[in-house]
Amino acid sequence: MSAQTSAPTAEAWAEAFAEASNNDTEIQAHGKYFTCSYLLDATDRTYVVQVESGRVTHVTSNPGPLDVAYQFAIRASAGTWREFGQPVPAPMFHGIWAASFQRDMKLEGDILVLMQNLRCITRQVELLRVVGSPV
């Protein structure tokens, strides 16, 4: 018999994600100008991550459509995000570009802001392997 595991609450995940990002030496080294807000949409849960000078200042869990502004969105099914949260993700779940070409991930909004902050965003997505899936 296997034990049932459940995802952490949205608030617990948001706190763990912010802490992992703010303590990550790579993001801190590259993130001097990493300032933006973006939406992680996992169908079951959504988060707006607000970053200033490489530090996550706030993560809003399940905001309403007009509650928090953001520049771009990374949208995927809950299943795709769960795969990203594996310690060793399966092929095509290792990065946002692979998942957007081969899976159901969509990149929307001001993609210029995403590209300007790509290394730090990529590292934050890699941190899902440590903190787990947002759903």
N, C-alpha and C positions, 0 to 999 in steps of 0.2 A: 504494500500500500504506500502511495506517495503522499507527501504532505502538500496541501494546497498553498501556493504562494500568491500573494496579491501585490499589485503595484502600490507604491507609497501614495499617500494623499497628494493632491496637486500642490498643496502648500509645502509639504515635506520635500517633494521633488524639487520645487523651485528654490528652496533654501539650500539644498545639497548642491544643485547646479551652480548657484551663485557663489557658494563657498569654493567649490572646485575650480571655477573659472578665475575667481579673484586670487586664489593661491597658486595658480598655474604659472610657472616661471616663463614658459614660452609666450603665453599671452601677455604677460607683464613686460617682457622684453620687446615684443613687436607692437604692443597696443597703445603707444603714446597718443596716436591720433584715432584710435578705434572708438568712435563715438557715433552711436546710432540706436534706433529702436527697431526691433524686428519681431514678427509673429512666427511662432512655431505652432502649426496647426496639425494636430494628431487626430482629427475627427472627434474622438471622445473627449478630448481636452485641448484647450488652446492656452498659449502663454505669450505674453509680450515681454520680451527681454530688453531692458533699457541699459545701455552701456555708455559710460563717460570715461574717456581717457584710459580705456582698457579695463575698467572695473565695472562689474555688474552692479548697478545702483538699485535696481528694483526688478522683480519679476512678477507680473500680474497674472494670476491664474484665472482662466475662463472669463476674460473680459467681455463685456457686451460690445456690439458693433461700433459704438461711438465712445467707449470708455477711455481708451488709450490709443494715441496715434502711433503709427509705426511706418517705416519707410519701405520695407519689403516683407514678404511672407515666404516661408518654406512650408509647403503643405504636403502631407502624405497620410496614408491610412495608418491606423493604429498598428497594424501588422508590420508595416515597413519600419516604423519607429522602434518597435520591439526588436526587430532584426538589427537595427543600428545600435541598440543597447547591449548586444551580446559581446562578451569579452573578445571573441574572434568572430567578426561578422562574416556571413556568407558572401560569396562573390556578388557584386553589384549592390551591396548594402554597406560598403566601406566608405562611401563619400557621396556628397550631394549631386555631383555631376553624373556619376554612374547610376545612381538611383533615378535621376531625372531622365536619363536616356533609356534605361531598361526597366524601370519600375514605375510606380505611380506617383513619384515625387514631382511637385510643380514649384517653380520659382516665379514669384509674381511681385509686381510693384517696381520700385526704383532699383533696378538691377545694377546701376552704376554704384550705388552705395554698397551693395553686396560685393561688387568687384573691388571697390576701394578697401574693403575690410576682409577680403577673402581669406587670407592666411589665418586671421583670428577667428573668423566664423568656422572655418574648417577645423581648427583646433577645438573650438567649443563643441562641435558635432562629435569629434573624437572623444571628448570627455564623457559622452554618453556611455562609452564602454566602461567607465569607472562608476558613474552615478546611476546608470541604468536608464531605461526607457522613460520618456515623459508620460507614458500611459501604462 
